[in-house]
């Protein structure tokens, strides 16, 4: 859920002036990298990966996935047309070390997953969700308000004369 949110939140954020770097957040969280015909980053616990390869036609392909001792948990595939800043946001969310909240009984059984029970009021969950929605709206508004606040040049009518005023 948090990984998908990281991906979709990137849709509301302005793009950086710098080229996206998918590997930076993974390396900051001590993911190991290797190159053997493709480029792969693996999480410190070995349970998740991000992989890149270029096919013979020069098309970029990205894959990600995670597993437990029971096998593969999920997979993600990004096509050559997926914008790089979205893949970067996905990788950043995937590498985020912060704990996530799940309702009791909604964590898959695994010896690799540590859980801690905490009491959270429904109002706290609602406030967290509302804060995310408000932040997304603010980011979208800020980005779009700049675009709409610019003065628009309206071309003169082909029938107007120089120095004449237009009446409505």
C-alpha positions in Angstrom: 0.0 0.0 0.0 2.8 2.5 0.9 4.7 1.6 -2.2 1.7 2.3 -4.4 1.1 5.5 -2.5 4.7 6.6 -3.2 4.2 5.9 -6.9 0.8 7.7 -7.1 2.0 10.6 -4.9 4.7 11.3 -7.5 1.9 12.0 -10.0 1.0 15.1 -8.0 4.6 16.3 -7.4 6.4 18.6 -9.8 9.2 16.9 -11.7 12.8 17.6 -10.5 15.1 19.6 -12.8 17.6 16.7 -12.3 17.4 13.4 -14.0 15.7 10.7 -11.9 18.1 8.3 -10.1 16.3 5.1 -9.2 19.3 3.6 -7.5 20.1 6.5 -5.1 17.4 5.7 -2.4 18.2 2.0 -2.6 21.9 2.6 -2.1 21.2 5.0 0.8 19.4 2.1 2.5 22.3 -0.3 2.0 20.8 -2.3 -0.8 23.4 -4.4 -2.6 23.9 -4.0 -6.3 25.3 -6.3 -9.0 25.6 -6.2 -12.7 25.4 -9.4 -14.8 23.8 -8.5 -18.1 21.2 -6.6 -16.0 21.5 -4.3 -13.1 19.9 -5.6 -9.8 19.6 -4.1 -6.4 18.7 -6.4 -3.5 17.4 -5.3 -0.1 19.6 -5.9 3.0 17.4 -8.8 4.1 17.4 -10.3 0.6 13.6 -10.3 0.4 13.1 -7.5 -2.2 14.7 -6.5 -5.4 14.7 -3.9 -8.2 16.0 -4.9 -11.6 16.8 -3.1 -14.8 17.8 -4.4 -18.2 17.8 -3.1 -21.8 16.6 -5.4 -24.5 18.2 -5.7 -28.0 16.1 -2.8 -29.3 17.4 -0.5 -26.5 14.1 -0.5 -24.6 14.4 -0.1 -20.8 12.6 -2.7 -18.7 12.2 -2.5 -14.9 11.0 -5.2 -12.5 10.6 -5.3 -8.8 9.4 -8.0 -6.4 9.5 -9.3 -2.9 9.2 -12.8 -1.3 9.0 -14.5 2.0 10.0 -18.0 3.0 6.8 -19.1 1.4 7.7 -17.8 -2.0 7.0 -14.7 -4.1 4.7 -12.1 -2.4 4.3 -9.6 -5.2 5.9 -8.4 -8.5 5.9 -5.1 -10.3 6.7 -4.5 -14.0 7.3 -1.1 -15.6 7.1 -0.8 -19.3 9.6 1.3 -21.4 7.1 4.1 -21.4 6.8 4.4 -17.6 8.3 7.8 -16.7 11.5 7.5 -14.8 10.4 9.8 -12.0 7.6 7.4 -11.2 10.0 4.4 -11.1 12.3 6.5 -8.8 9.3 7.2 -6.5 8.4 3.5 -6.4 12.0 2.6 -5.5 12.2 5.3 -2.8 9.0 4.0 -1.2 10.1 0.4 -1.4 13.4 1.2 0.3 11.8 3.3 3.1 12.7 1.7 6.4 9.9 3.2 8.4 7.4 0.7 9.9 3.9 0.5 8.3 0.5 0.2 10.0 -1.7 -2.8 9.4 -4.8 -4.0 11.1 -4.3 -7.0 13.3 -4.5 -10.2 11.2 -3.6 -8.4 8.0 0.1 -9.3 8.0 1.1 -12.4 6.0 2.5 -15.2 8.2 6.3 -15.0 8.0 9.2 -15.5 10.3 10.9 -12.6 8.6 8.3 -10.0 9.5 8.4 -8.4 12.9 5.1 -7.0 14.3 4.5 -4.8 17.2 0.9 -4.2 18.5 0.0 -0.6 19.1 -3.3 1.1 19.9 -4.4 3.6 17.3 -7.7 5.4 17.4 -9.8 5.5 14.3 -9.6 9.3 14.5 -5.8 9.1 14.2 -6.1 6.9 11.1 -8.6 9.4 9.6 -6.3 12.3 10.4 -3.3 10.6 8.8 -5.4 9.9 5.7 -6.8 13.4 5.6 -3.2 14.9 5.9 -2.1 12.8 2.9 -5.1 14.0 0.8 -4.6 17.6 1.9 -0.9 17.5 1.0 -1.7 16.0 -2.4 -4.3 18.7 -3.1 -2.0 21.4 -2.0 0.8 20.1 -4.3 -1.6 19.8 -7.2 -3.0 23.3 -6.6 0.4 24.9 -6.3 1.6 23.3 -9.5 -1.6 24.2 -11.4 -2.0 27.7 -10.0 1.3 28.8 -11.4 0.3 27.5 -14.8 -3.1 29.4 -14.7 -1.7 32.6 -13.1 0.5 33.4 -16.0 -0.9 36.2 -18.2 -2.3 34.9 -21.4 -1.6 36.7 -24.6 -4.7 37.1 -26.7 -3.9 37.7 -30.3 -5.5 40.8 -31.8 -8.4 40.2 -34.1 -7.5 40.4 -37.7 -10.2 43.1 -38.1 -8.8 45.4 -35.4 -6.7 48.4 -36.2 -3.5 49.4 -34.4 -4.2 51.6 -31.4 -7.9 50.8 -31.3 -9.6 49.6 -28.2 -11.7 46.5 -28.1 -15.2 46.7 -26.6 -17.1 43.8 -25.1 
